[in-house]
Amino acid sequence: MACGQVPERKADHVAAADYSAFYLWTGVQPPPAMDESEAVYLLWGELRADNPSQIVPLRRSAPTGDAPELWLVVRAERTDWDESAYDQLLDQARRWNARGTLTGVQVDFDSSTGGLSGYAAFLTDMRRRLPSEFKLSATGLMDWPANASDDDLIAMRGALDEIVIQTYQETTTIPDYARYLSHADRLAMPYRIALVEGGAWSEPEQIPGDPNFKGYVIFLLRDGPDQKP
């Protein structure tokens, strides 16, 4: 056994019906379990690499569900946003919060571990701009808790209310997830773990006992686990 590696039990496949928190991208049908979900992360828009001034809306209407946690997700391909993009995001967040049901905003950006210092600075600025009633979340890579510097993790903790660590690439679970997640306690902040619908998964033994672990989020696929999202 490699040093630090967590033994894995036999993997099962992730079934949405067994969980209560979900990522819902555009064009994806919610499962029946969505009606009793505890947290829903809805992709609203994308800030694309070719235009830092505008977020492209992917969802036109504000959600009407009553999940205890509702997160507005913006997918970002760059972090040097123009002021107009921040204004657009804040306007949309206020619109989604018309009934006082929006928990916060989540940024989905694939920062390299070596680039976390700059990403933390971006998130700190985002936190400053958000109204105090909104929390700030970010998706994260498994390599961050495994290999990021202590200073970078401290900076991320200072900016975020939670982080959601992704264990998959496209529609496939990353095979070595247990080794990476054995370092999850280094996050020292509230976190969830994102699993892909239909992906292989066996819970590492140390995860349920971590007081910062908030549970799992299932990334739903458009046509079920056998299709591309």
C-alpha positions as CSV (number, residue, x, y, z in Angstrom):
1,M,0.0,0.0,0.0
2,A,1.4,3.4,-1.0
3,C,2.2,5.8,1.8
4,G,-0.9,7.8,2.8
5,Q,-3.3,5.9,0.5
6,V,-6.7,5.2,1.9
7,P,-8.0,1.6,1.2
8,E,-11.0,1.6,-1.0
9,R,-14.0,-0.7,-0.5
10,K,-15.6,-2.2,-3.5
11,A,-17.0,0.7,-5.6
12,D,-20.7,1.1,-6.3
13,H,-22.2,3.3,-9.0
14,V,-23.7,6.6,-8.0
15,A,-27.5,6.7,-8.2
16,A,-29.2,10.1,-7.9
17,A,-32.1,8.7,-5.9
18,D,-29.7,7.9,-3.0
19,Y,-28.6,11.5,-2.5
20,S,-30.2,14.9,-1.7
21,A,-27.9,17.6,-3.2
22,F,-27.5,18.1,-7.0
23,Y,-25.8,20.0,-9.7
24,L,-28.3,20.8,-12.4
25,W,-26.9,22.1,-15.7
26,T,-29.0,23.4,-18.6
27,G,-30.9,20.8,-20.6
28,V,-30.8,18.2,-17.7
29,Q,-34.0,16.8,-16.3
30,P,-34.1,16.8,-12.5
31,P,-34.7,13.5,-10.8
32,P,-37.7,12.7,-8.6
33,A,-35.4,13.1,-5.6
34,M,-35.0,16.8,-6.5
35,D,-38.4,17.5,-4.9
36,E,-36.9,16.7,-1.5
37,S,-33.4,17.9,-2.1
38,E,-31.4,19.7,0.6
39,A,-29.2,21.7,-1.8
40,V,-29.4,22.5,-5.5
41,Y,-26.7,24.1,-7.5
42,L,-28.1,25.6,-10.7
43,L,-25.9,26.8,-13.6
44,W,-27.0,30.2,-14.6
45,G,-24.3,31.4,-17.0
46,E,-20.8,31.3,-18.4
47,L,-18.1,33.9,-18.6
48,R,-16.2,32.7,-21.6
49,A,-12.5,33.1,-22.5
50,D,-13.1,35.4,-25.4
51,N,-15.1,38.1,-23.5
52,P,-14.4,39.3,-19.9
53,S,-17.2,41.8,-20.0
54,Q,-20.3,39.6,-20.3
55,I,-21.7,36.5,-18.7
56,V,-23.6,34.5,-21.3
57,P,-27.0,33.5,-19.6
58,L,-27.9,29.9,-19.9
59,R,-31.0,30.0,-17.7
60,R,-33.5,32.7,-18.5
61,S,-36.0,32.4,-15.6
62,A,-35.4,32.5,-11.9
63,P,-35.9,29.2,-10.1
64,T,-39.1,28.7,-8.1
65,G,-38.2,25.6,-5.9
66,D,-38.0,25.5,-2.2
67,A,-34.7,23.7,-1.5
68,P,-33.2,24.7,1.8
69,E,-30.0,25.7,-0.1
70,L,-30.1,27.2,-3.6
71,W,-26.9,28.2,-5.3
72,L,-26.5,30.3,-8.4
73,V,-23.5,28.9,-10.3
74,V,-21.5,30.8,-12.8
75,R,-18.9,28.9,-14.9
76,A,-15.8,31.0,-15.6
77,E,-13.1,30.5,-18.1
78,R,-11.1,33.5,-16.9
79,T,-10.9,35.6,-13.7
80,D,-10.0,39.0,-15.1
81,W,-13.6,40.2,-15.2
82,D,-14.7,43.6,-16.4
83,E,-17.0,45.6,-14.1
84,S,-20.0,44.9,-16.3
85,A,-19.7,41.2,-15.7
86,Y,-19.8,41.7,-11.9
87,D,-22.8,44.0,-12.2
88,Q,-24.6,41.4,-14.3
89,L,-23.9,38.6,-11.7
90,L,-25.1,40.8,-8.8
91,D,-28.2,41.8,-10.6
92,Q,-29.1,38.2,-11.4
93,A,-28.4,37.1,-7.8
94,R,-30.8,39.8,-6.5
95,R,-33.4,38.6,-9.0
96,W,-33.0,35.0,-7.9
97,N,-33.3,36.1,-4.3
98,A,-36.7,37.9,-4.8
99,R,-38.3,35.4,-2.4
100,G,-35.3,35.4,-0.1
101,T,-34.4,31.8,-1.0
102,L,-30.9,32.2,-2.6
103,T,-28.1,30.8,-0.4
104,G,-25.3,32.3,-2.4
105,V,-23.1,32.3,-5.5
106,Q,-20.8,29.5,-6.6
107,V,-17.9,30.1,-9.0
108,D,-16.9,27.1,-11.2
109,F,-13.3,27.8,-12.4
110,D,-10.6,25.2,-12.9
111,S,-7.7,26.9,-11.3
112,S,-4.4,25.0,-11.3
113,T,-3.0,24.2,-7.9
114,G,0.0,26.5,-8.7
115,G,-2.5,29.3,-9.6
116,L,-4.4,29.2,-6.3
117,S,-2.9,32.4,-5.0
118,G,-4.3,34.5,-7.9
119,Y,-7.6,32.6,-7.7
120,A,-7.9,33.3,-4.0
121,A,-7.4,37.0,-4.7
122,F,-10.2,36.9,-7.3
123,L,-12.5,35.2,-4.8
124,T,-11.6,37.6,-2.1
125,D,-12.7,40.5,-4.4
126,M,-15.9,38.6,-5.3
127,R,-16.6,38.2,-1.6
128,R,-16.2,41.9,-1.1
129,R,-18.7,42.7,-3.8
130,L,-21.4,40.3,-2.8
131,P,-24.1,41.5,-0.4
132,S,-23.6,40.1,3.1
133,E,-26.7,37.9,2.9
134,F,-25.1,35.8,0.1
135,K,-22.5,33.1,0.8
136,L,-19.7,32.3,-1.6
137,S,-18.8,28.9,-2.8
138,A,-16.3,27.5,-5.4
139,T,-15.7,24.2,-7.0
140,G,-12.3,22.7,-6.4
141,L,-9.9,20.1,-7.7
142,M,-8.9,17.1,-5.6
143,D,-5.3,18.2,-6.1
144,W,-5.8,21.3,-4.0
145,P,-6.0,19.7,-0.6
146,A,-3.4,17.2,-1.6
147,N,-0.7,19.6,-2.9
148,A,-1.6,23.3,-2.3
149,S,0.6,25.3,0.0
150,D,-0.7,26.1,3.5
151,D,-0.7,29.8,2.6
152,D,-2.9,29.3,-0.5
153,L,-5.4,27.2,1.5
154,I,-5.5,29.8,4.2
155,A,-6.3,32.4,1.5
156,M,-9.1,30.2,0.1
157,R,-10.6,29.8,3.6
158,G,-10.6,33.5,4.0
159,A,-12.6,34.1,0.8
160,L,-15.1,31.2,0.8
161,D,-18.0,29.8,2.9
162,E,-17.6,26.4,1.4
163,I,-15.8,24.5,-1.4
164,V,-17.1,21.6,-3.5
165,I,-14.4,19.2,-4.5
166,Q,-15.0,17.4,-7.8
167,T,-14.0,13.8,-8.1
168,Y,-14.7,13.3,-11.9
169,Q,-13.6,14.4,-15.3
170,E,-16.4,14.8,-17.8
171,T,-18.6,11.7,-17.0
172,T,-15.9,9.5,-15.4
173,T,-14.8,9.2,-11.8
174,I,-11.1,9.9,-11.4
175,P,-9.7,6.5,-10.3
176,D,-7.2,7.7,-7.7
177,Y,-9.8,9.7,-5.8
178,A,-9.2,8.0,-2.4
179,R,-5.5,9.0,-2.4
180,Y,-6.3,12.6,-3.1
181,L,-9.2,12.8,-0.6
182,S,-7.1,11.4,2.2
183,H,-5.8,15.0,2.5
184,A,-9.3,16.6,2.6
185,D,-8.8,17.6,6.2
186,R,-6.2,20.1,5.1
187,L,-9.0,22.3,3.7
188,A,-10.1,23.1,7.3
189,M,-13.3,24.6,6.0
190,P,-16.8,23.4,5.2
191,Y,-16.7,21.3,2.0
192,R,-18.9,18.9,0.0
193,I,-17.7,16.3,-2.5
194,A,-19.2,16.2,-6.0
195,L,-19.8,12.8,-7.6
196,V,-20.9,12.2,-11.2
197,E,-24.2,10.4,-11.8
198,G,-23.4,6.7,-12.6
199,G,-19.8,7.0,-11.6
200,A,-17.9,4.5,-9.5
201,W,-17.7,5.5,-5.9
202,S,-16.7,3.9,-2.6
203,E,-16.6,6.3,0.3
204,P,-13.1,6.7,1.9
205,E,-13.3,5.7,5.5
206,Q,-12.1,9.0,7.0
207,I,-14.6,11.3,5.1
208,P,-17.7,10.8,7.3
209,G,-15.8,11.6,10.5
210,D,-14.5,14.9,9.2
211,P,-16.5,17.7,11.0
212,N,-16.1,20.0,8.0
213,F,-17.6,17.5,5.6
214,K,-21.2,18.6,4.6
215,G,-22.1,15.7,2.3
216,Y,-22.2,14.9,-1.4
217,V,-23.5,16.7,-4.5
218,I,-24.4,14.7,-7.6
219,F,-23.6,16.0,-11.0
220,L,-26.6,15.0,-13.1
221,L,-26.1,13.9,-16.7
222,R,-28.4,15.0,-19.5
223,D,-29.5,11.5,-20.6
224,G,-28.4,9.4,-17.7
225,P,-25.0,8.0,-16.7
226,D,-24.4,6.4,-20.1
227,Q,-24.4,9.6,-22.1
228,K,-22.2,12.7,-22.3
229,P,-23.4,15.8,-20.4
